[in-house]
């Protein structure tokens, strides 16, 4: 099903007024290797482009870090909104917000006003 008036997927969690996307890959594990988990929340503020357009046309659905240092990511956005909330799950200490956004497939175009 779709969100009314949108091509974004139905929310994964009932009750959210957001479109949620989850991407993950399971990297190969070395026997006996223990890794920490680091959660990094990010917010991308847009200007001149809706969240739906950014997620459809700009975001890389297969980011380079996914499956390596980036374990998974959760994206929430209102289709016609100007804000994208991202939660990144890392196997190591997270990079700075702007570098983390790029590694997670969120290109820093002129429409991105801020990454927090």
Biopython code that builds the backbone (N, CA, C, O; Angstrom):
import numpy as np
from Bio.PDB.StructureBuilder import StructureBuilder

atoms = [
    (1, "UNK", "N", (0.838, -1.191, 0.000)),
    (1, "UNK", "CA", (0.000, 0.000, 0.000)),
    (1, "UNK", "C", (0.871, 1.237, 0.000)),
    (1, "UNK", "O", (2.032, 1.184, 0.405)),
    (2, "UNK", "N", (0.327, 2.334, -0.445)),
    (2, "UNK", "CA", (1.064, 3.591, -0.446)),
    (2, "UNK", "C", (0.438, 4.578, 0.516)),
    (2, "UNK", "O", (-0.724, 4.468, 0.908)),
    (3, "UNK", "N", (1.267, 5.554, 0.882)),
    (3, "UNK", "CA", (0.782, 6.677, 1.667)),
    (3, "UNK", "C", (-0.085, 7.504, 0.728)),
    (3, "UNK", "O", (0.336, 7.759, -0.400)),
    (4, "UNK", "N", (-1.294, 7.940, 1.143)),
    (4, "UNK", "CA", (-2.149, 8.713, 0.240)),
    (4, "UNK", "C", (-1.416, 9.890, -0.372)),
    (4, "UNK", "O", (-0.767, 10.662, 0.333)),
    (5, "UNK", "N", (-1.523, 10.025, -1.690)),
    (5, "UNK", "CA", (-0.889, 11.144, -2.389)),
    (5, "UNK", "C", (0.611, 10.994, -2.514)),
    (5, "UNK", "O", (1.311, 11.981, -2.742)),
    (6, "UNK", "N", (1.122, 9.776, -2.370)),
    (6, "UNK", "CA", (2.560, 9.594, -2.374)),
    (6, "UNK", "C", (2.928, 8.278, -3.017)),
    (6, "UNK", "O", (2.115, 7.358, -3.096)),
    (7, "UNK", "N", (4.169, 8.200, -3.476)),
    (7, "UNK", "CA", (4.668, 6.934, -3.986)),
    (7, "UNK", "C", (5.543, 6.250, -2.938)),
    (7, "UNK", "O", (6.141, 5.211, -3.216)),
    (8, "UNK", "N", (5.622, 6.821, -1.739)),
    (8, "UNK", "CA", (6.430, 6.229, -0.685)),
    (8, "UNK", "C", (5.712, 5.028, -0.088)),
    (8, "UNK", "O", (4.485, 4.942, -0.122)),
    (9, "UNK", "N", (6.476, 4.122, 0.445)),
    (9, "UNK", "CA", (5.928, 2.904, 1.031)),
    (9, "UNK", "C", (5.118, 3.207, 2.283)),
    (9, "UNK", "O", (5.296, 4.237, 2.933)),
    (10, "UNK", "N", (4.221, 2.278, 2.601)),
    (10, "UNK", "CA", (3.435, 2.397, 3.829)),
    (10, "UNK", "C", (4.380, 2.300, 5.023)),
    (10, "UNK", "O", (5.379, 1.585, 4.951)),
    (11, "UNK", "N", (4.095, 2.993, 6.106)),
    (11, "UNK", "CA", (4.966, 2.922, 7.279)),
    (11, "UNK", "C", (5.138, 1.490, 7.764)),
    (11, "UNK", "O", (4.199, 0.694, 7.736)),
    (12, "UNK", "N", (6.355, 1.172, 8.211)),
    (12, "UNK", "CA", (6.629, -0.152, 8.740)),
    (12, "UNK", "C", (6.068, -0.320, 10.138)),
    (12, "UNK", "O", (5.809, -1.443, 10.570)),
    (13, "UNK", "N", (5.880, 0.773, 10.847)),
    (13, "UNK", "CA", (5.371, 0.741, 12.208)),
    (13, "UNK", "C", (4.004, 1.407, 12.232)),
    (13, "UNK", "O", (3.918, 2.620, 12.038)),
    (14, "UNK", "N", (2.939, 0.657, 12.461)),
    (14, "UNK", "CA", (1.610, 1.266, 12.492)),
    (14, "UNK", "C", (1.564, 2.415, 13.483)),
    (14, "UNK", "O", (2.152, 2.340, 14.562)),
    (15, "UNK", "N", (0.879, 3.456, 13.121)),
    (15, "UNK", "CA", (0.750, 4.611, 14.006)),
    (15, "UNK", "C", (1.666, 5.756, 13.641)),
    (15, "UNK", "O", (1.423, 6.889, 14.055)),
    (16, "UNK", "N", (2.719, 5.492, 12.871)),
    (16, "UNK", "CA", (3.590, 6.574, 12.424)),
    (16, "UNK", "C", (2.917, 7.305, 11.280)),
    (16, "UNK", "O", (2.257, 6.684, 10.447)),
    (17, "UNK", "N", (3.077, 8.618, 11.231)),
    (17, "UNK", "CA", (2.590, 9.391, 10.107)),
    (17, "UNK", "C", (3.714, 9.607, 9.110)),
    (17, "UNK", "O", (3.699, 10.586, 8.364)),
    (18, "UNK", "N", (4.659, 8.735, 9.088)),
    (18, "UNK", "CA", (5.855, 8.890, 8.280)),
    (18, "UNK", "C", (6.007, 7.717, 7.325)),
    (18, "UNK", "O", (5.426, 6.651, 7.530)),
    (19, "UNK", "N", (6.780, 7.926, 6.303)),
    (19, "UNK", "CA", (7.199, 6.829, 5.447)),
    (19, "UNK", "C", (8.518, 6.319, 6.016)),
    (19, "UNK", "O", (9.452, 7.098, 6.210)),
    (20, "UNK", "N", (8.599, 5.042, 6.280)),
    (20, "UNK", "CA", (9.793, 4.447, 6.887)),
    (20, "UNK", "C", (10.441, 3.503, 5.899)),
    (20, "UNK", "O", (9.762, 2.732, 5.221)),
    (21, "UNK", "N", (11.747, 3.568, 5.823)),
    (21, "UNK", "CA", (12.506, 2.655, 4.992)),
    (21, "UNK", "C", (13.611, 2.086, 5.848)),
    (21, "UNK", "O", (14.249, 2.817, 6.605)),
    (22, "UNK", "N", (13.844, 0.810, 5.743)),
    (22, "UNK", "CA", (14.933, 0.182, 6.465)),
    (22, "UNK", "C", (15.828, -0.508, 5.449)),
    (22, "UNK", "O", (15.351, -1.245, 4.587)),
    (23, "UNK", "N", (17.116, -0.265, 5.555)),
    (23, "UNK", "CA", (18.092, -0.942, 4.713)),
    (23, "UNK", "C", (19.104, -1.594, 5.625)),
    (23, "UNK", "O", (19.552, -0.995, 6.603)),
    (24, "UNK", "N", (19.463, -2.818, 5.304)),
    (24, "UNK", "CA", (20.514, -3.464, 6.094)),
    (24, "UNK", "C", (21.153, -4.571, 5.285)),
    (24, "UNK", "O", (20.559, -5.128, 4.362)),
    (25, "UNK", "N", (22.365, -4.867, 5.658)),
    (25, "UNK", "CA", (23.108, -5.997, 5.118)),
    (25, "UNK", "C", (23.857, -6.611, 6.275)),
    (25, "UNK", "O", (24.293, -5.904, 7.183)),
    (26, "UNK", "N", (24.009, -7.894, 6.253)),
    (26, "UNK", "CA", (24.764, -8.556, 7.300)),
    (26, "UNK", "C", (26.151, -8.866, 6.764)),
    (26, "UNK", "O", (26.307, -9.703, 5.875)),
    (27, "UNK", "N", (27.164, -8.188, 7.309)),
    (27, "UNK", "CA", (28.524, -8.461, 6.826)),
    (27, "UNK", "C", (28.996, -9.822, 7.308)),
    (27, "UNK", "O", (28.463, -10.371, 8.271)),
    (28, "UNK", "N", (29.996, -10.357, 6.632)),
    (28, "UNK", "CA", (30.596, -11.608, 7.089)),
    (28, "UNK", "C", (31.244, -11.380, 8.443)),
    (28, "UNK", "O", (31.880, -10.350, 8.666)),
    (29, "UNK", "N", (31.086, -12.331, 9.341)),
    (29, "UNK", "CA", (31.659, -12.184, 10.679)),
    (29, "UNK", "C", (32.863, -13.097, 10.828)),
    (29, "UNK", "O", (32.874, -14.225, 10.334)),
    (30, "UNK", "N", (33.859, -12.598, 11.505)),
    (30, "UNK", "CA", (35.045, -13.388, 11.820)),
    (30, "UNK", "C", (34.743, -14.133, 13.110)),
    (30, "UNK", "O", (34.206, -13.542, 14.046)),
    (31, "UNK", "N", (35.075, -15.417, 13.181)),
    (31, "UNK", "CA", (34.794, -16.223, 14.371)),
    (31, "UNK", "C", (35.387, -15.568, 15.613)),
    (31, "UNK", "O", (36.554, -15.179, 15.630)),
    (32, "UNK", "N", (34.565, -15.456, 16.646)),
    (32, "UNK", "CA", (35.008, -14.886, 17.909)),
    (32, "UNK", "C", (35.078, -13.375, 17.949)),
    (32, "UNK", "O", (35.461, -12.798, 18.966)),
    (33, "UNK", "N", (34.713, -12.726, 16.856)),
    (33, "UNK", "CA", (34.803, -11.265, 16.798)),
    (33, "UNK", "C", (33.586, -10.630, 17.468)),
    (33, "UNK", "O", (32.451, -10.953, 17.118)),
    (34, "UNK", "N", (33.803, -9.755, 18.401)),
    (34, "UNK", "CA", (32.724, -9.018, 19.068)),
    (34, "UNK", "C", (32.792, -7.565, 18.625)),
    (34, "UNK", "O", (33.865, -6.963, 18.597)),
    (35, "UNK", "N", (31.646, -7.013, 18.281)),
    (35, "UNK", "CA", (31.606, -5.620, 17.828)),
    (35, "UNK", "C", (30.642, -4.836, 18.688)),
    (35, "UNK", "O", (29.630, -5.362, 19.151)),
    (36, "UNK", "N", (30.966, -3.567, 18.898)),
    (36, "UNK", "CA", (30.050, -2.680, 19.576)),
    (36, "UNK", "C", (29.025, -2.168, 18.586)),
    (36, "UNK", "O", (29.226, -2.238, 17.374)),
    (37, "UNK", "N", (27.936, -1.658, 19.106)),
    (37, "UNK", "CA", (26.891, -1.075, 18.260)),
    (37, "UNK", "C", (26.766, 0.390, 18.638)),
    (37, "UNK", "O", (26.633, 0.729, 19.814)),
    (38, "UNK", "N", (26.810, 1.255, 17.636)),
    (38, "UNK", "CA", (26.709, 2.688, 17.843)),
    (38, "UNK", "C", (25.530, 3.212, 17.046)),
    (38, "UNK", "O", (25.456, 3.006, 15.835)),
    (39, "UNK", "N", (24.610, 3.887, 17.715)),
    (39, "UNK", "CA", (23.426, 4.453, 17.071)),
    (39, "UNK", "C", (23.660, 5.945, 16.873)),
    (39, "UNK", "O", (24.024, 6.657, 17.809)),
    (40, "UNK", "N", (23.445, 6.412, 15.642)),
    (40, "UNK", "CA", (23.658, 7.824, 15.321)),
    (40, "UNK", "C", (22.388, 8.387, 14.672)),
    (40, "UNK", "O", (22.087, 8.067, 13.522)),
    (41, "UNK", "N", (21.643, 9.225, 15.405)),
    (41, "UNK", "CA", (20.489, 9.885, 14.785)),
    (41, "UNK", "C", (20.944, 11.107, 13.987)),
    (41, "UNK", "O", (21.792, 11.874, 14.443)),
    (42, "UNK", "N", (20.377, 11.279, 12.801)),
    (42, "UNK", "CA", (20.663, 12.439, 11.962)),
    (42, "UNK", "C", (19.355, 13.049, 11.491)),
    (42, "UNK", "O", (18.355, 12.348, 11.335)),
    (43, "UNK", "N", (19.365, 14.341, 11.268)),
    (43, "UNK", "CA", (18.241, 15.028, 10.650)),
    (43, "UNK", "C", (18.779, 15.853, 9.497)),
    (43, "UNK", "O", (19.693, 16.659, 9.670)),
    (44, "UNK", "N", (18.206, 15.646, 8.318)),
    (44, "UNK", "CA", (18.565, 16.422, 7.135)),
    (44, "UNK", "C", (17.447, 17.423, 6.896)),
    (44, "UNK", "O", (16.278, 17.044, 6.815)),
    (45, "UNK", "N", (17.795, 18.695, 6.785)),
    (45, "UNK", "CA", (16.826, 19.760, 6.532)),
    (45, "UNK", "C", (16.949, 20.162, 5.065)),
    (45, "UNK", "O", (18.032, 20.499, 4.587)),
    (46, "UNK", "N", (15.820, 20.120, 4.362)),
    (46, "UNK", "CA", (15.789, 20.407, 2.926)),
    (46, "UNK", "C", (15.205, 21.781, 2.634)),
    (46, "UNK", "O", (14.438, 22.326, 3.427)),
    (47, "UNK", "N", (15.582, 22.336, 1.479)),
    (47, "UNK", "CA", (14.990, 23.578, 0.991)),
    (47, "UNK", "C", (14.865, 23.459, -0.522)),
    (47, "UNK", "O", (15.853, 23.199, -1.208)),
    (48, "UNK", "N", (13.658, 23.648, -1.045)),
    (48, "UNK", "CA", (13.448, 23.615, -2.479)),
    (48, "UNK", "C", (13.208, 22.221, -3.045)),
    (48, "UNK", "O", (13.142, 22.050, -4.263)),
    (49, "UNK", "N", (13.079, 21.228, -2.178)),
    (49, "UNK", "CA", (12.826, 19.858, -2.612)),
    (49, "UNK", "C", (12.087, 19.139, -1.489)),
    (49, "UNK", "O", (12.421, 19.303, -0.315)),
    (50, "UNK", "N", (11.091, 18.347, -1.848)),
    (50, "UNK", "CA", (10.374, 17.590, -0.822)),
    (50, "UNK", "C", (11.195, 16.373, -0.413)),
    (50, "UNK", "O", (12.091, 15.940, -1.137)),
    (51, "UNK", "N", (10.877, 15.835, 0.747)),
    (51, "UNK", "CA", (11.551, 14.622, 1.214)),
    (51, "UNK", "C", (11.324, 13.482, 0.232)),
    (51, "UNK", "O", (12.240, 12.706, -0.040)),
    (52, "UNK", "N", (10.119, 13.375, -0.298)),
    (52, "UNK", "CA", (9.811, 12.317, -1.263)),
    (52, "UNK", "C", (10.705, 12.423, -2.498)),
    (52, "UNK", "O", (11.249, 11.418, -2.956)),
    (53, "UNK", "N", (10.857, 13.625, -3.036)),
    (53, "UNK", "CA", (11.707, 13.808, -4.216)),
    (53, "UNK", "C", (13.166, 13.478, -3.909)),
    (53, "UNK", "O", (13.835, 12.820, -4.706)),
    (54, "UNK", "N", (13.659, 13.929, -2.766)),
    (54, "UNK", "CA", (15.045, 13.655, -2.399)),
    (54, "UNK", "C", (15.273, 12.144, -2.272)),
    (54, "UNK", "O", (16.241, 11.606, -2.809)),
    (55, "UNK", "N", (14.364, 11.467, -1.554)),
    (55, "UNK", "CA", (14.516, 10.029, -1.353)),
    (55, "UNK", "C", (14.369, 9.248, -2.659)),
    (55, "UNK", "O", (14.998, 8.204, -2.830)),
    (56, "UNK", "N", (13.546, 9.746, -3.574)),
    (56, "UNK", "CA", (13.332, 9.058, -4.852)),
    (56, "UNK", "C", (14.443, 9.302, -5.858)),
    (56, "UNK", "O", (14.825, 8.393, -6.595)),
    (57, "UNK", "N", (14.968, 10.529, -5.895)),
    (57, "UNK", "CA", (15.863, 10.915, -6.978)),
    (57, "UNK", "C", (17.312, 11.137, -6.576)),
    (57, "UNK", "O", (18.197, 11.056, -7.429)),
    (58, "UNK", "N", (17.582, 11.413, -5.317)),
    (58, "UNK", "CA", (18.947, 11.771, -4.919)),
    (58, "UNK", "C", (19.601, 10.690, -4.062)),
    (58, "UNK", "O", (20.751, 10.325, -4.304)),
    (59, "UNK", "N", (18.901, 10.188, -3.089)),
    (59, "UNK", "CA", (19.467, 9.224, -2.141)),
    (59, "UNK", "C", (19.946, 7.955, -2.852)),
    (59, "UNK", "O", (19.269, 7.439, -3.741)),
    (60, "UNK", "N", (21.107, 7.467, -2.453)),
    (60, "UNK", "CA", (21.656, 6.219, -2.973)),
    (60, "UNK", "C", (21.038, 5.067, -2.178)),
    (60, "UNK", "O", (21.286, 4.963, -0.977)),
    (61, "UNK", "N", (20.235, 4.194, -2.814)),
    (61, "UNK", "CA", (19.600, 3.105, -2.074)),
    (61, "UNK", "C", (20.579, 2.003, -1.650)),
    (61, "UNK", "O", (20.248, 1.176, -0.801)),
    (62, "UNK", "N", (21.760, 1.990, -2.228)),
    (62, "UNK", "CA", (22.807, 1.022, -1.879)),
    (62, "UNK", "C", (24.079, 1.772, -1.474)),
    (62, "UNK", "O", (25.065, 1.768, -2.210)),
    (63, "UNK", "N", (24.053, 2.419, -0.296)),
    (63, "UNK", "CA", (25.211, 3.234, 0.094)),
    (63, "UNK", "C", (26.480, 2.391, 0.260)),
    (63, "UNK", "O", (26.419, 1.217, 0.625)),
    (64, "UNK", "N", (27.616, 3.009, -0.012)),
    (64, "UNK", "CA", (28.887, 2.280, 0.020)),
    (64, "UNK", "C", (29.246, 1.694, 1.385)),
    (64, "UNK", "O", (29.884, 0.643, 1.439)),
    (65, "UNK", "N", (28.864, 2.326, 2.470)),
    (65, "UNK", "CA", (29.248, 1.849, 3.804)),
    (65, "UNK", "C", (28.332, 0.739, 4.326)),
    (65, "UNK", "O", (28.678, 0.061, 5.293)),
    (66, "UNK", "N", (27.164, 0.546, 3.694)),
    (66, "UNK", "CA", (26.205, -0.448, 4.172)),
    (66, "UNK", "C", (26.772, -1.852, 3.995)),
    (66, "UNK", "O", (27.175, -2.247, 2.901)),
    (67, "UNK", "N", (26.791, -2.588, 5.093)),
    (67, "UNK", "CA", (27.356, -3.933, 5.062)),
    (67, "UNK", "C", (28.802, -3.975, 5.502)),
    (67, "UNK", "O", (29.385, -5.049, 5.643)),
    (68, "UNK", "N", (29.372, -2.824, 5.717)),
    (68, "UNK", "CA", (30.743, -2.732, 6.216)),
    (68, "UNK", "C", (30.676, -2.116, 7.605)),
    (68, "UNK", "O", (30.278, -2.793, 8.552)),
    (69, "UNK", "N", (31.055, -0.851, 7.750)),
    (69, "UNK", "CA", (30.961, -0.197, 9.057)),
    (69, "UNK", "C", (29.522, 0.164, 9.409)),
    (69, "UNK", "O", (29.162, 0.206, 10.585)),
    (70, "UNK", "N", (28.705, 0.422, 8.406)),
    (70, "UNK", "CA", (27.296, 0.767, 8.616)),
    (70, "UNK", "C", (26.471, -0.511, 8.575)),
    (70, "UNK", "O", (26.360, -1.155, 7.532)),
    (71, "UNK", "N", (25.895, -0.871, 9.713)),
    (71, "UNK", "CA", (25.138, -2.117, 9.821)),
    (71, "UNK", "C", (23.746, -1.975, 9.201)),
    (71, "UNK", "O", (23.322, -2.839, 8.434)),
    (72, "UNK", "N", (23.044, -0.909, 9.521)),
    (72, "UNK", "CA", (21.726, -0.683, 8.931)),
    (72, "UNK", "C", (21.323, 0.768, 9.130)),
    (72, "UNK", "O", (21.965, 1.507, 9.876)),
    (73, "UNK", "N", (20.241, 1.172, 8.448)),
    (73, "UNK", "CA", (19.730, 2.528, 8.605)),
    (73, "UNK", "C", (18.218, 2.515, 8.516)),
    (73, "UNK", "O", (17.622, 1.685, 7.830)),
    (74, "UNK", "N", (17.616, 3.448, 9.220)),
    (74, "UNK", "CA", (16.166, 3.636, 9.239)),
    (74, "UNK", "C", (15.907, 5.074, 8.821)),
    (74, "UNK", "O", (16.504, 6.005, 9.361)),
    (75, "UNK", "N", (15.022, 5.247, 7.865)),
    (75, "UNK", "CA", (14.709, 6.580, 7.339)),
    (75, "UNK", "C", (13.240, 6.873, 7.569)),
    (75, "UNK", "O", (12.382, 6.045, 7.262)),
    (76, "UNK", "N", (12.945, 8.048, 8.109)),
    (76, "UNK", "CA", (11.570, 8.499, 8.315)),
    (76, "UNK", "C", (11.430, 9.889, 7.717)),
    (76, "UNK", "O", (12.264, 10.768, 7.934)),
    (77, "UNK", "N", (10.346, 10.067, 6.952)),
    (77, "UNK", "CA", (10.117, 11.375, 6.344)),
    (77, "UNK", "C", (8.653, 11.499, 5.956)),
    (77, "UNK", "O", (8.039, 10.531, 5.506)),
    (78, "UNK", "N", (8.099, 12.685, 6.130)),
    (78, "UNK", "CA", (6.786, 12.968, 5.587)),
    (78, "UNK", "C", (6.999, 13.281, 4.107)),
    (78, "UNK", "O", (7.868, 14.087, 3.775)),
    (79, "UNK", "N", (6.225, 12.662, 3.209)),
    (79, "UNK", "CA", (6.470, 12.820, 1.773)),
    (79, "UNK", "C", (6.607, 14.263, 1.301)),
    (79, "UNK", "O", (7.502, 14.561, 0.509)),
    (80, "UNK", "N", (5.755, 15.154, 1.760)),
    (80, "UNK", "CA", (5.808, 16.542, 1.312)),
    (80, "UNK", "C", (6.565, 17.442, 2.281)),
    (80, "UNK", "O", (6.551, 18.666, 2.145)),
    (81, "UNK", "N", (7.219, 16.832, 3.252)),
    (81, "UNK", "CA", (7.949, 17.599, 4.255)),
    (81, "UNK", "C", (9.313, 18.064, 3.777)),
    (81, "UNK", "O", (9.767, 17.731, 2.682)),
    (82, "UNK", "N", (9.958, 18.856, 4.651)),
    (82, "UNK", "CA", (11.286, 19.386, 4.336)),
    (82, "UNK", "C", (12.340, 18.834, 5.292)),
    (82, "UNK", "O", (13.391, 19.443, 5.495)),
    (83, "UNK", "N", (12.045, 17.676, 5.875)),
    (83, "UNK", "CA", (12.926, 17.092, 6.882)),
    (83, "UNK", "C", (12.972, 15.576, 6.688)),
    (83, "UNK", "O", (11.953, 14.934, 6.433)),
    (84, "UNK", "N", (14.179, 15.022, 6.816)),
    (84, "UNK", "CA", (14.371, 13.576, 6.749)),
    (84, "UNK", "C", (15.108, 13.166, 8.016)),
    (84, "UNK", "O", (16.200, 13.662, 8.294)),
    (85, "UNK", "N", (14.513, 12.266, 8.776)),
    (85, "UNK", "CA", (15.144, 11.747, 9.985)),
    (85, "UNK", "C", (15.746, 10.389, 9.667)),
    (85, "UNK", "O", (15.096, 9.524, 9.081)),
    (86, "UNK", "N", (16.997, 10.221, 10.065)),
    (86, "UNK", "CA", (17.735, 9.001, 9.761)),
    (86, "UNK", "C", (18.344, 8.477, 11.054)),
    (86, "UNK", "O", (18.854, 9.246, 11.868)),
    (87, "UNK", "N", (18.288, 7.172, 11.233)),
    (87, "UNK", "CA", (18.975, 6.537, 12.353)),
    (87, "UNK", "C", (19.963, 5.549, 11.755)),
    (87, "UNK", "O", (19.570, 4.617, 11.054)),
    (88, "UNK", "N", (21.237, 5.753, 12.032)),
    (88, "UNK", "CA", (22.292, 4.902, 11.500)),
    (88, "UNK", "C", (22.813, 3.994, 12.605)),
    (88, "UNK", "O", (23.029, 4.444, 13.730)),
    (89, "UNK", "N", (23.011, 2.733, 12.294)),
    (89, "UNK", "CA", (23.565, 1.766, 13.236)),
    (89, "UNK", "C", (24.943, 1.375, 12.702)),
    (89, "UNK", "O", (25.069, 0.786, 11.629)),
    (90, "UNK", "N", (25.967, 1.719, 13.477)),
    (90, "UNK", "CA", (27.360, 1.507, 13.069)),
    (90, "UNK", "C", (28.004, 0.400, 13.887)),
    (90, "UNK", "O", (27.607, 0.143, 15.023)),
    (91, "UNK", "N", (29.001, -0.252, 13.301)),
    (91, "UNK", "CA", (29.824, -1.236, 14.007)),
    (91, "UNK", "C", (31.041, -0.583, 14.653)),
    (91, "UNK", "O", (31.825, -1.257, 15.322)),
    (92, "UNK", "N", (31.199, 0.697, 14.461)),
    (92, "UNK", "CA", (32.332, 1.446, 15.019)),
    (92, "UNK", "C", (31.829, 2.821, 15.453)),
    (92, "UNK", "O", (30.660, 3.158, 15.267)),
    (93, "UNK", "N", (32.712, 3.587, 16.019)),
    (93, "UNK", "CA", (32.378, 4.963, 16.404)),
    (93, "UNK", "C", (31.909, 5.711, 15.152)),
    (93, "UNK", "O", (32.606, 5.695, 14.138)),
    (94, "UNK", "N", (30.747, 6.363, 15.200)),
    (94, "UNK", "CA", (30.223, 7.051, 14.007)),
    (94, "UNK", "C", (31.084, 8.247, 13.594)),
    (94, "UNK", "O", (31.702, 8.902, 14.433)),
    (95, "UNK", "N", (31.112, 8.518, 12.287)),
    (95, "UNK", "CA", (31.813, 9.712, 11.803)),
    (95, "UNK", "C", (31.002, 10.971, 12.104)),
    (95, "UNK", "O", (29.889, 10.882, 12.624)),
    (96, "UNK", "N", (31.543, 12.120, 11.786)),
    (96, "UNK", "CA", (30.830, 13.397, 11.942)),
    (96, "UNK", "C", (29.542, 13.342, 11.123)),
    (96, "UNK", "O", (29.478, 12.619, 10.129)),
    (97, "UNK", "N", (28.512, 14.098, 11.526)),
    (97, "UNK", "CA", (27.200, 14.012, 10.864)),
    (97, "UNK", "C", (27.222, 14.131, 9.341)),
    (97, "UNK", "O", (26.588, 13.324, 8.661)),
    (98, "UNK", "N", (27.925, 15.104, 8.794)),
    (98, "UNK", "CA", (27.940, 15.267, 7.330)),
    (98, "UNK", "C", (28.622, 14.091, 6.642)),
    (98, "UNK", "O", (28.149, 13.624, 5.605)),
    (99, "UNK", "N", (29.720, 13.609, 7.202)),
    (99, "UNK", "CA", (30.408, 12.445, 6.637)),
    (99, "UNK", "C", (29.546, 11.193, 6.770)),
    (99, "UNK", "O", (29.532, 10.349, 5.874)),
    (100, "UNK", "N", (28.830, 11.072, 7.884)),
    (100, "UNK", "CA", (27.941, 9.926, 8.091)),
    (100, "UNK", "C", (26.805, 9.927, 7.067)),
    (100, "UNK", "O", (26.445, 8.879, 6.530)),
    (101, "UNK", "N", (26.247, 11.099, 6.802)),
    (101, "UNK", "CA", (25.165, 11.210, 5.822)),
    (101, "UNK", "C", (25.635, 10.739, 4.446)),
    (101, "UNK", "O", (24.931, 9.984, 3.775)),
    (102, "UNK", "N", (26.805, 11.174, 4.028)),
    (102, "UNK", "CA", (27.349, 10.783, 2.725)),
    (102, "UNK", "C", (27.611, 9.273, 2.691)),
    (102, "UNK", "O", (27.259, 8.608, 1.716)),
    (103, "UNK", "N", (28.219, 8.730, 3.741)),
    (103, "UNK", "CA", (28.506, 7.295, 3.792)),
    (103, "UNK", "C", (27.232, 6.462, 3.749)),
    (103, "UNK", "O", (27.245, 5.329, 3.268)),
    (104, "UNK", "N", (26.125, 7.022, 4.253)),
    (104, "UNK", "CA", (24.836, 6.327, 4.271)),
    (104, "UNK", "C", (24.032, 6.565, 2.999)),
    (104, "UNK", "O", (22.884, 6.129, 2.908)),
    (105, "UNK", "N", (24.614, 7.249, 2.016)),
    (105, "UNK", "CA", (23.948, 7.433, 0.730)),
    (105, "UNK", "C", (23.144, 8.705, 0.581)),
    (105, "UNK", "O", (22.380, 8.842, -0.374)),
    (106, "UNK", "N", (23.297, 9.634, 1.500)),
    (106, "UNK", "CA", (22.578, 10.911, 1.430)),
    (106, "UNK", "C", (23.536, 11.981, 0.898)),
    (106, "UNK", "O", (24.292, 12.593, 1.652)),
    (107, "UNK", "N", (23.482, 12.185, -0.405)),
    (107, "UNK", "CA", (24.370, 13.153, -1.041)),
    (107, "UNK", "C", (24.053, 14.558, -0.564)),
    (107, "UNK", "O", (22.886, 14.916, -0.401)),
    (108, "UNK", "N", (25.073, 15.343, -0.344)),
    (108, "UNK", "CA", (24.893, 16.701, 0.167)),
    (108, "UNK", "C", (24.737, 17.673, -1.004)),
    (108, "UNK", "O", (25.685, 18.344, -1.410)),
    (109, "UNK", "N", (23.533, 17.726, -1.523)),
    (109, "UNK", "CA", (23.201, 18.609, -2.640)),
    (109, "UNK", "C", (22.908, 20.012, -2.104)),
    (109, "UNK", "O", (22.799, 20.195, -0.892)),
    (110, "UNK", "N", (22.780, 20.998, -2.983)),
    (110, "UNK", "CA", (22.457, 22.350, -2.524)),
    (110, "UNK", "C", (21.110, 22.434, -1.785)),
    (110, "UNK", "O", (20.873, 23.384, -1.039)),
    (111, "UNK", "N", (20.237, 21.451, -1.990)),
    (111, "UNK", "CA", (18.941, 21.450, -1.305)),
    (111, "UNK", "C", (19.030, 21.037, 0.161)),
    (111, "UNK", "O", (18.063, 21.198, 0.904)),
    (112, "UNK", "N", (20.172, 20.510, 0.585)),
    (112, "UNK", "CA", (20.381, 20.147, 1.986)),
    (112, "UNK", "C", (20.902, 21.385, 2.702)),
    (112, "UNK", "O", (22.044, 21.798, 2.503)),
    (113, "UNK", "N", (20.047, 21.972, 3.540)),
    (113, "UNK", "CA", (20.442, 23.171, 4.292)),
    (113, "UNK", "C", (21.303, 22.837, 5.495)),
    (113, "UNK", "O", (22.234, 23.570, 5.828)),
    (114, "UNK", "N", (20.980, 21.699, 6.160)),
    (114, "UNK", "CA", (21.676, 21.373, 7.387)),
    (114, "UNK", "C", (21.605, 19.866, 7.626)),
    (114, "UNK", "O", (20.649, 19.199, 7.230)),
    (115, "UNK", "N", (22.633, 19.355, 8.278)),
    (115, "UNK", "CA", (22.663, 17.969, 8.750)),
    (115, "UNK", "C", (22.988, 18.034, 10.226)),
    (115, "UNK", "O", (24.050, 18.520, 10.615)),
    (116, "UNK", "N", (22.073, 17.543, 11.051)),
    (116, "UNK", "CA", (22.273, 17.592, 12.501)),
    (116, "UNK", "C", (22.300, 16.182, 13.060)),
    (116, "UNK", "O", (22.459, 16.000, 14.267)),
]
sb = StructureBuilder()
sb.init_structure("model")
sb.init_model(0)
sb.init_chain("A")
sb.init_seg("    ")
for serial, (resi, resn, name, xyz) in enumerate(atoms, 1):
    if name == "N":
        sb.init_residue(resn, " ", resi, " ")
    sb.init_atom(name, np.array(xyz, "f"), 0.0, 1.0, " ", f" {name:<3s}", serial, name[0])
structure = sb.get_structure()
